[in-house]
Amino acid sequence: MSATEDFLTQIEEQEIVEAIRSAEFKTSGEIRVHIEDGCGKDPFERAKELFHFLKMDNTKHDNGVLIYVAVKEHTFAICGGKGIDEVVPENFWDSTKNTIISHFKGKRFKQGLVEGVLLAGKELNMHFPWQKDDENELSDEISKG
């Protein structure tokens, strides 16, 4: 089995998906989690590649957020769409990153991702509140590479 397959149980994955759905209920932003063994490059650069590959840059407000995890490399990155980058301060994702890091250091990977997703949704709500005509534009399922 790969490191990606061993990283989370099916139940833990479902809890993360539920956190994504809950977070997206409060914002027009779209949140995804992608997990793979590793990328052999800067995790933020890989996250940007996946952001495009997963068509996260094709949302109505370009306000998608990808939480990328490279399991074997023990690293992750958060990548937001241009719509987010245009309106938020430079350190916008710091609290989300710090929350995830604190849980990952304790090997509480599911909890780190759940809390990171929920915090991302809360932070996105400040700039992109949920609107009554919002549609779920992207899958909430965890993607894997």
WOLIN-V792385 format. One record per residue. RES is the residue in one small letter. OMEGA is omega in degrees with one decimal (NA if undefined). Layout:
BEGIN
RES OMEGA
RES OMEGA
END
This chain:
BEGIN
m -179.9
s 177.3
a 179.3
t -179.3
e -179.5
d -172.3
f -178.7
l 172.6
t 177.0
q 179.1
i 178.5
e 177.2
e -180.0
q 176.7
e 177.4
i 177.4
v 177.6
e 176.4
a 177.3
i 179.9
r 179.0
s -179.5
a -177.9
e 177.0
f -176.5
k -175.7
t 172.9
s 178.1
g 178.2
e -176.8
i 175.8
r 173.8
v 176.8
h -178.3
i 173.3
e -178.2
d -178.8
g -176.0
c 179.8
g 179.2
k 177.3
d -175.8
p 178.6
f 177.1
e 177.8
r 178.5
a 178.5
k 176.6
e -179.4
l 178.0
f 179.4
h -178.6
f -179.5
l 178.1
k 179.3
m 177.9
d 179.0
n 179.0
t -175.0
k -176.6
h -176.7
d -177.8
n 174.4
g 177.6
v 177.4
l 170.6
i -175.6
y 179.5
v 172.9
a -169.3
v -176.7
k -178.1
e 178.1
h 179.9
t 177.4
f 176.9
a 174.6
i -177.7
c 178.8
g 179.2
g -179.1
k 179.5
g 177.6
i -176.8
d -178.6
e -172.8
v -176.3
v 176.7
p -175.4
e -176.2
n -174.5
f -174.8
w -176.0
d -177.9
s 177.2
t 178.5
k -178.1
n 177.5
t 179.7
i -179.5
i -177.0
s 178.3
h 179.9
f 178.6
k 177.9
g 179.9
k 175.9
r -171.3
f 179.3
k -178.6
q 177.7
g 179.9
l 177.8
v -178.4
e 176.4
g 178.4
v -179.0
l 178.2
l 176.7
a 178.4
g 179.3
k -179.6
e 178.0
l -179.6
n -179.6
m -175.8
h -177.2
f -179.3
p 177.5
w 177.3
q -175.6
k 179.1
d -179.9
d 174.9
e 173.6
n -172.1
e -176.8
l 177.3
s 175.6
d -177.9
e 175.8
i 175.5
s -177.2
k -179.8
g NA
END
